[in-house]
């Protein structure tokens, strides 16, 4: 069973768009949570220990940005 993937994003965020594009290319479905549209989502990001986006969450692991750690999360999402 694939794990739930959440991408916290905001409007006009190039790095956010890159994360979503790579996930889509890899065939990984995800839920987008726009922190600009919902203050609760901003609180969730802060509770994860981050102040900015993109933040990608898979199986209780979270990473910020478009990094090598994101690749690890993508593998986790596929398993």
C-alpha positions as CSV (number, residue, x, y, z in Angstrom):
1,X,0.0,0.0,0.0
2,X,1.4,3.4,-1.0
3,X,1.9,5.9,1.8
4,X,0.1,9.2,2.0
5,X,2.2,12.1,0.7
6,X,1.5,15.7,1.6
7,X,3.2,18.7,0.0
8,X,2.8,22.0,1.8
9,X,3.1,24.8,-0.7
10,X,2.2,28.5,-1.3
11,X,1.4,30.6,-4.3
12,X,4.1,31.5,-6.8
13,X,6.7,29.2,-5.2
14,X,9.1,27.8,-7.8
15,X,10.7,25.3,-5.5
16,X,7.2,24.0,-4.5
17,X,6.3,23.6,-8.2
18,X,9.5,21.6,-8.8
19,X,8.7,19.2,-5.9
20,X,5.2,18.7,-7.3
21,X,6.5,18.2,-10.8
22,X,9.0,15.5,-9.7
23,X,6.5,13.7,-7.6
24,X,4.1,13.7,-10.6
25,X,6.8,12.5,-13.0
26,X,7.6,9.6,-10.6
27,X,3.9,8.6,-10.4
28,X,3.6,9.5,-6.8
29,X,0.2,10.9,-5.9
30,X,0.1,13.6,-3.2
31,X,-2.2,16.0,-1.4
32,X,-1.4,19.7,-1.8
33,X,-1.9,22.0,1.2
34,X,-1.5,25.7,0.4
35,X,-0.4,27.5,3.6
36,X,-1.5,30.9,1.9
37,X,-5.1,29.7,1.7
38,X,-5.4,28.0,5.1
39,X,-3.7,29.2,8.3
40,X,-4.2,25.7,9.8
41,X,-1.8,24.4,7.2
42,X,0.8,27.0,8.2
43,X,0.4,25.8,11.9
44,X,1.0,22.2,10.7
45,X,4.2,23.3,9.0
46,X,5.4,25.1,12.1
47,X,4.5,22.0,14.2
48,X,6.8,20.0,11.9
49,X,9.6,22.4,12.8
50,X,9.7,24.5,9.6
51,X,9.0,28.1,8.9
52,X,8.8,27.9,5.1
53,X,7.7,25.7,2.2
54,X,7.9,23.4,0.4
55,X,7.6,20.8,3.0
56,X,6.9,17.2,1.9
57,X,5.6,14.7,4.4
58,X,5.6,10.9,4.0
59,X,5.0,8.4,6.8
60,X,5.6,10.9,9.6
61,X,8.9,12.1,8.0
62,X,9.2,15.6,6.7
63,X,11.7,17.4,4.6
64,X,11.9,21.0,3.5
65,X,12.9,22.0,0.0
66,X,14.1,20.2,-3.1
67,X,16.9,18.1,-1.6
68,X,18.5,14.7,-1.6
69,X,16.3,13.9,1.4
70,X,13.3,14.4,-0.9
71,X,14.6,11.5,-3.0
72,X,14.6,9.3,0.1
73,X,11.1,10.3,0.9
74,X,10.0,9.5,-2.7
75,X,11.5,6.0,-2.3
76,X,9.6,5.6,1.0
77,X,6.4,6.7,-0.7
78,X,6.8,4.1,-3.4
79,X,7.4,1.2,-0.9
